[in-house]
Amino acid sequence: MEKSGSTMKRLFFTIAFLFVAGMGLSIYLSFQPQNLSGISGYDPNSRTETVVDIPARIEAAAKTRQPVTISEGQFNTWLANHIKVRQEGKLADEVDLKGVWVRFSSAQGGRAEIVIEREVREMPHTTSIYLRLERKEKEDGSFTTTRRLDGGRFLGAILIGGRFGQLKVPQGFLFFTQSSYRSLARLFTDEIDHIEKDIIKAAGGEVIFEDQKMRIEFPEDSK
């Protein structure tokens, strides 16, 4: 019995140590900013020479029902030139918003990651959310598209909502950053309406996220 009790104590302390170590690592990673250098258009030297009017291209696709491809570099060049962000609320005096960036990826069937870059007391910090457009075919051959604020499942079970720093967090943890992204979404009300109502619902179009680009495609009979 004494030997069994000693084994249980060692097991308990091992589990406790791993839990505390894991929590410490998670906190550390949450305060380590993402490496944004791989995002096309983040570095001023990687931006496109011509600033493409992204809202106009989306609006044109909605009206003409012609396919459009927008590169990650084009999107982030436009963001850098047109989106002026500022911190609001109680932390406004201590937090400086540096920019908003988008990373397109083919991972998990295609997703976009929207990154907000800040400096908190002159220390760099990032938060992000994932966006997927899940398209399914119905029995009559038509399609439904559902907007999902996640980047797919981790280990086939947990929906990953985004990242605090370098740490991937479950979808529920995005509650703490929702106000920032709601404010950002309000800046794109017209574009979101064009995509959801005119492109997807009215024309049966599809928005596809791939590595470093976003494509808008339409079925042949919609043109």
Secondary structure as GFF3:
##gff-version 3
##sequence-region A 1 223
A	DSSP	alpha_helix	2	30	.	.	.	ID=ss1
A	DSSP	three_ten_helix	44	46	.	.	.	ID=ss2
A	DSSP	alpha_helix	54	64	.	.	.	ID=ss3
A	DSSP	beta_strand	68	71	.	.	.	ID=ss4
A	DSSP	alpha_helix	72	82	.	.	.	ID=ss5
A	DSSP	beta_strand	95	105	.	.	.	ID=ss6
A	DSSP	three_ten_helix	107	109	.	.	.	ID=ss7
A	DSSP	beta_strand	111	120	.	.	.	ID=ss8
A	DSSP	beta_strand	123	137	.	.	.	ID=ss9
A	DSSP	beta_strand	143	148	.	.	.	ID=ss10
A	DSSP	beta_strand	153	154	.	.	.	ID=ss11
A	DSSP	beta_strand	158	164	.	.	.	ID=ss12
A	DSSP	beta_strand	167	170	.	.	.	ID=ss13
A	DSSP	three_ten_helix	171	177	.	.	.	ID=ss14
A	DSSP	alpha_helix	178	186	.	.	.	ID=ss15
A	DSSP	alpha_helix	189	193	.	.	.	ID=ss16
A	DSSP	pi_helix	194	202	.	.	.	ID=ss17
A	DSSP	beta_strand	206	210	.	.	.	ID=ss18
A	DSSP	beta_strand	213	217	.	.	.	ID=ss19
A	DSSP	three_ten_helix	220	222	.	.	.	ID=ss20
###
